[in-house]
Amino acid sequence: MRLRLLSMLFVIGLLGVVGCDDDRIVYSGVDTVYVVEDRFPEPPQGVFSITGDGAVYLYWNGPYEDDIVEYIIWRSDKPREGYREIGRRPAVANPNLDLIIYEYVDEGQYVENGKTYYYAVSAVDAAGQISELSAEEVFDTPRPEGEVVLYDSVSAPGLSGWHFSSYLRVDPSLADVFVDTVGGIFYLNAGNENTDLQDMGYTETFDDIGWAPQNGWSENGWTEIILGHTYVIWTDDFRFAKMRVESIHYDDGFILFRWAYQTAPDNLELAPRSDGLEKPVHGPEYLRKDNKSTTLK
C-alpha cells in the first residue's frame, strides 16, 4: 500500500494513539505530535466491457471506500501502455460501503468499428489522489449491428439470405446464411460449404454471447430456428457474426433477427483466445437438405 505523508508536527513528549480511521492516524500525549497519513485509494475492480455498434460499454465495481469522488476512464491503442484519459464518472456517495456498479459508454467520432481499444479505470478520492489503474486486461472491438427480416427461400428467395459484409438481403447463392422451411419448421442454413453455424441456445439478451465457441459447429450446415436462440456464424472469409431470433411469424413466412458482425478478421471479440483456430472439414453431405426430415418433431 502506498502512503503519502501529508504533514508532521513534532513536539517532544510522550505519545499515545487517540484516534484513527482508514486514511489518517492522530497521536497525542503530554505534548502533542500529529502524524497524518492519507492512503491512495484502491483501484476499481471487476472491470469489463460489452461490445456495441460504434461504442464500447464499460462496467466496474467501485472500491469499498467512503471518500471516492470520481472515476477516470482511460483508453489506449496498445495493451498495458499509452493510456490517455477519455472521460470521468462522478462517484455515488457510499457511506455504508455498499457494492456499486458503474457504467461508462465510450462512443463518438473517436470510436471506430473494427478497431481494437484497451481500457482501464482509476479512482479519485476527496484529497485528489488517483489510484493505480485497474488490473483487468480489458479490450474491445466495436462492430456493426442491426435487425433484419428474412423470408423463406421458396416464397421470397431474394429476401431470404443475409450477406454480412455488405449488410444486404440476397439470394441464397450469394448469402452467408439464409432461411428456408421444411414441414412448417424454419431453418437457418450456411450459404456455402465454408461457412459454419452453431446454435448457442436460448439467451436472455443479445449481449449474452460475446465469444464464439472453438468446437461444436454444426455438422449439417443448417440448424432449426428457435425463438430467443442466438446463433454464431463463422463466415468463409474468417469473420465472426451472431444472430438472435427476436420473433417468428409463421403465417407471414418470415423471421426477425438481430445481428452483429465483426469486421476485423479472426477478431477475439467473437472467437476464443486461441492462435490455432482451424475451420472444420465438412464431408459431401454438409449441405444436404433431405437430412432435415430426421429432425421433425
N, C-alpha and C positions, 0 to 999 in steps of 0.2 A: 504494500500500500504506500503510495506516495503521499508525503506530508509537506505542507507549506507552513513555515514559521512566519506568522503574521506580525507578532510583537512580543517583546520580552522586557519586563521591568524588574530589576533585581534590587532588593533591599536586604541587607544581611539580617538573618533571623532564623528561627525555627520554622519549618514548613509543615503544612498539613493540607490534605485534599479536602476542599469544601464543596466541590460540585463538578459535574461533568455531563456531557451529552455526546452525541455522535460526532460533533465537529470541534468541540473545544473542551479543554481541561483547565480549571482555575485552582491555583494553590494559594493558601494564606497561612499566616502564623502570627506571632507577636508583631513582627514586621511583615510586610506583605510582598509576595512575589507572584506576579501574573505571568503565566505561560499559556498562550492561546495558539492552538494548532488547528488548522482548518483542512480537513481531508478533501482531496479531489473527489468528485462524485464517481460512482461506479458507471461503467458504460451500459447502455441498453442491452437487453438480451432477447433471444428468440427472434432475431430479425429475419424476415423472409419476404419474398416478392410474389406477385401474381402478374402474369403477362397480359398486356392489353393491346389494343389496336392504336399504335402511336402513343402508347402510355405504359408506364410501369407502376403498379400499386405496391407500396412498401408498408410493412407492418412490423411492429416491435413492442416489447414489454418494457414499461418504464421501470427503473430500479426502485427498490424499496427504500426510498429516502424522501423526507418531507420538505426538502428545500430545493428541489429541482424546479427551475422556472421555464426552461425551454429545451428543445432538441434541435440539433443541427444535422441536416441531411447532406451527405457527401456523395459525389459521383466521380468515376474515373473511366477512362477507356481501357485501362490495364488493371490486372489483378494486383492488389497489395501495394500500389504506388500511384502517385499522381492524382490523389483525391482533391476535388475542389468543392467548396460549399455551393449548393444549389437552392437551399431553402431552409426555413426554420419553422418549427411547430411549437406553439405555446404548450406548456405542461399544464395538466389539470391538478388543482390543489389536492394533496393526498396526505392529510394529517393522520389517517388511520393505516397508512402503508398498505393500501389495497393493490391488487393486480390490475393495472390499467393497460389496455392495448391501444396503440396509436396507429394512425394511418396517414400516409402522405402519398399524393399522386404526382408522379413526375411525367409531365406532358408538355406539349407545345412545340415550337419550331426547332428546339434542340434535341428532340427525341425522334429518331427515325426508325421505321420498320426495317427489320433485317440487320440492325446493328446492335452489338452486344455492349451492355453497360454494367459496371461494377458499382456496388453501393455499400455505404456504411453510415452509421448514425452515432452521434455523441450527445452526452447530456451536459447541461449547463446549470450550475447551482446559483443561489442568490448572491454569492460573492463574485460571480462572474467566472468561476473556474470551469474549465472544459475537460470532460473526461477523455480517456483514450477512446479510439474508435471501437465500435462493436466488433466482436471476434468472428462472427459468422462470415463465411465466404458467400456473398450474395451477388448473383449476376443475372441479367435478364436480357432477352432479345425481343422487343416488341414485334408484332406481326399483324397483318390484316385479318379482319374477321367480319362476319355479316350473317345474313339469313338468305335462304334460297328455297323456292318451291320447285320440287322435281316431280314430274308426272310419270306415269307408267310408259315404258318404251313402246308399247304396242299402240296406245291411243295417241301419244304425242311424242314421237321419237326425238324431235329437235329440242324438246323441253325436258328430257328425261336424264340427260347427262350433265356432269359438272366438271369443268376444267379449271383447276385451282389457280394456275399461274396467270391465266387471262381473266379470271372471275366471270366466266361466261357459261350459260347453259348451251349444251351442244348435243349433237347426235352421239349415240353410244360409241361409234367408231372413233370419235375424237376425244372421248371423255376419260378422265382419271377414274371416275366412278359413275354408275348410272343405276336407275331404278327400273325394276320390272316386277311382274306379278305371276305367280303360279298358284292355281287353285284358290284365288282370292287372298293370297298372302303376299305382302310386299317383300322384295329382296333388294339389298344393296350389292352391286356387282363391281368387281375390278374391271377397268376398261381394257386392260391388256394383261398378258401373262407376266409382265414385270412389275405390276402393281400389287401390293399386299394389303390385306384388310385384317382387322381384329375387332371383335365386339368386346368392349370393356365392361359391359353390363350396365345395370341401372346406376345413374348418377343423380344426386340431388340438384346439382348445378352444372353449368357448362365448364366452370373452372375446376371441377373436381379432378379432371385428368390433365396433368401437366407434363407427363413424360410418357413416351411410347414404350411398350414392352420390348424386350430383346427376343423373346421367344413367344410361341403360341399363335403365330399368324395362321390365318385360315388356309386349310389345305384344298379348299374347293374354289376359291376365288369369288365367293359370294357368301352372304350371311343374312339371316332374316332380320327385317327391320322391326324393332320393338319400341313402343313409346317410352321415352325417358332414357333410352340407352345411348351411350356415346361410343362412336366408332373411330378408331385410329387408322389412318391411311398412310402407307409408305409408297410414295409415287415412284414412277420409273426413272425420274431424274433426281432421286435421292433427297427429296424433301418430305417433311412430315406434316400431316394435317389431322384434324379431328372434326367430326360432325356429330351433333346431338339431335335426336328426334324430338322436336318440340310439339308436333301434332301430326296425326294421321287422319286423312279424310278419305275414307273408303268409298263413299258414294260419288265423290268427285274425282277419285283416282289420283290423288297427289299427297306428297309428304312435305311438311315444313321442317327444314333443317336449320340449325345454327352451325356455322362452320368457322374454322380458323386455319390459317395456312402459314407455315414458317418459310419465309422466302430465302433464308440462309440455308444452303445445303448442309446436311448432316449436323444441323444445329442441335445442341444438347437440350434445348427447351422442350423438344418433343421426342427425345431419344435418351436412352440410358447412358450413363457415363462409361463409355467403352470405346477403345481405339480399334476394336476388331469387329465392328458391325458388318455382317455379311447377309445379303438378301437370301431368302430361302430358294432352293432349286425346285421348281414345280415340274410335275410329270405332265404327260399329254392330256390328262383328264382334268386339269386345273379349272378350266372354264366351262366344263360340260354342264349344260342346263338340265339335262334329264335327271341328274343326281338330286335335284331339288325335291322330286316326288317322294323321296325317302324321309323327308323331314316333316311332311304334312301331318298335322295332328288329327 
